[in-house]
């Protein structure tokens, strides 16, 4: 996946397996899907959002750091 961080790759993989769209994650967080994409790519830190995304997707916390 293009330019994604380790966290972004893992998140997208799970999202694809579970048919979860980025817009659904964004809506859950109250942000835009562009913002979520930027977190996955590492261009935004998303300090508050990353743990919530990890919880939603069931990603281990080590992957988020």
Wavefront OBJ file of the C-alpha trace (Angstrom):
o trace
v 0.000 0.000 0.000
v 1.383 3.273 -1.121
v 3.382 5.228 1.450
v 1.538 3.807 4.464
v 3.183 3.423 7.845
v 3.256 0.045 9.562
v 0.146 1.107 11.470
v -1.561 2.216 8.257
v -0.781 -1.037 6.459
v -2.117 -3.137 9.328
v -5.233 -0.961 9.682
v -6.013 -1.081 5.949
v -5.489 -4.845 5.851
v -8.018 -5.352 8.650
v -10.402 -2.840 7.101
v -10.302 -4.724 3.789
v -10.872 -8.077 5.492
v -13.865 -6.725 7.411
v -15.174 -4.519 4.600
v -14.824 -1.363 6.724
v -14.565 1.830 4.708
v -12.317 4.723 5.686
v -15.397 6.953 5.828
v -16.800 4.716 8.594
v -13.645 5.119 10.668
v -13.673 8.868 10.013
v -17.308 9.166 11.054
v -16.579 7.242 14.257
v -13.740 9.679 15.038
v -15.569 12.820 13.934
v -12.921 13.689 11.352
v -12.641 13.537 7.555
v -11.563 10.433 5.678
v -8.649 12.501 4.341
v -7.480 13.030 7.916
v -7.662 9.274 8.595
v -5.695 8.626 5.403
v -3.035 11.110 6.531
v -2.741 9.270 9.861
v -2.244 5.999 7.961
v 0.430 7.621 5.792
v 2.178 9.240 8.756
v 1.746 12.814 7.520
v -0.430 13.465 10.599
v 0.363 12.128 14.059
v -3.204 11.492 15.120
v -2.177 11.066 18.763
v -5.797 11.042 19.943
v -7.189 9.120 16.971
v -4.641 6.292 16.613
v -5.573 4.539 19.869
v -9.265 4.789 18.954
v -8.613 3.369 15.479
v -6.573 0.572 17.062
v -9.425 -0.196 19.452
v -12.039 -0.181 16.676
v -9.957 -2.543 14.531
v -8.508 -4.632 17.353
v -4.893 -3.771 16.503
v -2.240 -4.434 19.130
v -0.955 -1.236 20.722
v 2.668 -2.013 19.743
v 1.743 -1.595 16.083
v 0.422 1.923 16.758
v 3.717 3.199 18.106
l 1 2 3 4 5 6 7 8 9 10 11 12 13 14 15 16 17 18 19 20 21 22 23 24 25 26 27 28 29 30 31 32 33 34 35 36 37 38 39 40 41 42 43 44 45 46 47 48 49 50 51 52 53 54 55 56 57 58 59 60 61 62 63 64 65
